[in-house]
Amino acid sequence: MKRLLLSIVAFAGLSSSALAWDGYDWESRSYVEIEKGNLVREGNNIEIYDWDSGEYRDVTVEDMQSTGSGTELEVYDYESGDYRTFDME
């Protein structure tokens, strides 16, 4: 029983460290990823990975709206000076 509990705890720890939130920016036609550790709330600064540019970017969460298939996330991208909207899964 002790071995089973230890296995479950170890598996939960490994699987949660690999979690990320994936999305798509329709305007730039780019996939984005928000890695674990970013608290995604309106007004918070977070770091995203933009697969098109191959770079991490600092953005501010401006708005979050639930949709039928996920979440629409509007951010302000400091590097480009643009507002971007992501469809997050």
N, C-alpha and C positions, 0 to 999 in steps of 0.2 A: 504494500500500500504506500509506504514511504517513497519507494522508487517511482511509482506511478505519479504521485504528487510532484515530485522533483522534476520528472519529465514534462509534465504539463506546464509548470512554471517556466522551465527553460525554453520550451517551445513558444510560449506566449511572449517571452522577452525577445526572442529572436525574430518572431514574425512582426511584432510591433515596431521594431527598430527599422524595418524595411518599408514602412508605410509612407506613402506620399499621396498628394492630392493632384490628380492629372486633369488638365483642361485644354481648351482650344480657343485661340484668338482668331475669329473668322475674318476680321479686317486684314490682319497681317498674314493670315493663313499659316499660323505657327502654333505648335504644341507648347504648352507651358507646364511646369511642375512646381508645386509648392511642397517642400520637404518637411518632414516631421520636425517639430520644434518651433514652427511659426504659428503664433496665435492669430488666426484670421478673424478679425473683428473690425467693424467700421472705425476708422481713425487710427488704426495701428499700422506701423511700418513693418513690412515683411520682405523677405527675399524670395524671388522666383528664379527659376531656370528657364530661359527662353531657348528652345531647341533650334529655332531658325538662326539666331545669332551665335549660339553656342556659348552664351554668357549668363552669369548671374546678374540680376538687376534688383535694385532696391525700389520698392513701390509703396504707396500708401493706399490702404483699402478705403475707397470712397463710399461704396454701396454694395450690399449683398441682398439678393432676392432669390427665394426658392422657386424653382420651376418644377414642372412635372417630372423631368428626367434628371434633375440635379440642382445646381446653384449657378446663378449668373452673378459674376463678381466684377465690379467696376473698380479699377485702380488708376492711380496717377503714377506714371513712369517718370522718375526724375531725370534719367539720362536723355530720353527723347523729348521730354516736355509734353507728352501726349497723355490723354485719358485712353485707357484700353479696357475692353470688356471681354471677359473670359467665360466660356461655358464650362463649368467644372462638373466632373462626374461624381 
